[in-house]
Amino acid sequence: MKLTRRDFIKGSLVAGSSLLLPPFSLAVPKKEEPWISAYEKLEKERKLAQRVKQAYAMFENCQLCPRRCGVNRKKGEKGFCRAPMKLVIFSASPHFGEELSLVGQNGSGTIFFSNCNLRCIFCQNWPISHEGRGKECQDEELAEMMLKLQNIGCHNINLVTPTHVMPNILNATRIAYSKGLHIPLVYNTSGYECLEILKILDGIVDIYMPDMKYMDSDKAAKYSAGASDYPEVTKKAIIEMNRQVGELQIDKKGIAFRGVIIRHLVMPNRVAGTEKFVKWVAEALPKSTYVNIMPQYRVEYKAYEYPEIARGITVQEFLEAMDWAKKYGLTNLDPNSVAVRDFYRHRRSE
Ligand code: SF4
């Protein structure tokens, strides 16, 4: 049977709205009952308060990310990310555009934090991350947002760009836990993380969702504000994340509750180093690591000033990326990306 463009779009819309059955192609270890969140375990061991204290102390000489500005955010100084010590939040709502195992039936409870420590010139969220648009909030208000998202049925708390406000997030999580928060925390990060910060998060975060944006330091420096150490730092960070939470685990309803999801955005002209990326995953991590090779690059913010990335990707560029993943033996690719690949392959064979 021929798969028409209309069939494909219809299928994609159903997938995007999360009205579908649990993703069938994922490895499905059954969730053992009763499941409790990582932060609940840590609080029961009476260790969470100490972690909050340890994290908050870092504001005095901010080393929360590899930029290591050393500014005193408690005194109002600002570093590279331009973030104050107080939280600035752009939005908190159910999100249906994330990976299917995060979205489920009711959405991923997504909280967008303003400002960013990486500041890529092609950022799709630039009004939030570059311009810092949002509203200042107390940690208690963040805790209330988490609880509201849980109460409306979201399957997780999805913390977008959390690195520079990690202490506030830990404090808010502890407050929200005392009022009944019990769903997984998703740490949705650029991947540009310090190992010592990840150690503070060990036993608090249930799901890590890092990007791996580039494999070459010159590209990282060029497109992410001089962060030439991004590839090496992020590789180490992802290995540590995998050590903490392991491969992605999904319950019998298709909802993720623990593990690592790595995102890699395919860029025009092989800028993202996709072949090196999948080779690295295959060599450094289990081949069944969940990897989302994403086709949705678009020209945003200042990308139009760089001719090599001033266009979307071609079908060929996406297909070669997926072929490399197969060549190096990755076995747990995001089902939406696989569907897009299959659609274009099928169309080419017509
Ligand atoms: S979180 Fe911000 S202030 Fe702190 S080290 Fe990173 S960029 Fe600098």
Boltz pocket constraint, residues with backbone or C-beta under 6 A from the ligand:
constraints:
  - pocket:
      binder: B
      contacts: [[A, 62], [A, 63], [A, 64], [A, 65], [A, 66], [A, 67], [A, 68], [A, 69], [A, 70], [A, 71], [A, 78], [A, 79], [A, 80], [A, 81], [A, 82], [A, 83], [A, 116], [A, 117], [A, 163], [A, 164]]
      max_distance: 6.0
